[in-house]
């Protein structure tokens, strides 16, 4: 059962109550306003605007906690950068997107911002509609090919972090990214055993819906 509806102030509050390094949320532009949501159809009734969410986080988050802002569509990169600048959180923010052009636009607007390239890009929401077996088969093909392309993809997008579906992550891929000076985050991790395997593979961050899966240090080893 979900702790709270995603992209709401309640979900942000749950994240801040856990020992996390980054609080991740999605941003779209809807009717001219930047709001927290995965898509217009999936916006929670109580989802806040970006400015409100940043005020909420800035007022409550320890200075060591950062913010991971995932842009779900292109076209509003400068607006997001300006919102982060006004909130004075540029130095503790990471902006990611599945669109390489968006990542480059963020870098151009503010070179000091950390950036991430999310992959794969599910433009039509197929991951939420197709059978799980079909999705896994497709990801297994990408898993074999991605190590050959990941460095080029990150350079082209000017991204600091590869933000990857966890099924794509292998120790060899992590090694390639690290040699290129890039970090690797894996999403979305739901099981402690998967988290342990990813940490063994050398990932730098785990994107989780429930930080509670990381509560028992005995479950993890390196």
Secondary structure, DSSP 8 states (H G I E B T S, - for coil): --SS-TTSHHHHHHHHHS--SEEEEEEEEETTEEEE-SSGGG--TT--BHHHHHHHHHHHS-TT-EEEEEE-SSS-HHHHHHHHHHTT-GGGEEEEES-HHHHHHHHHH-TTSEEEEEES--TT-GGGTS-HHHHHHHHHHHHHHHHHHHHHHHHHHT-SEEEEEGGG--HHHHHHHHHTT-EEEEEEE--HHHHHHHHHHT-SEEEES-GGGG--GGG---
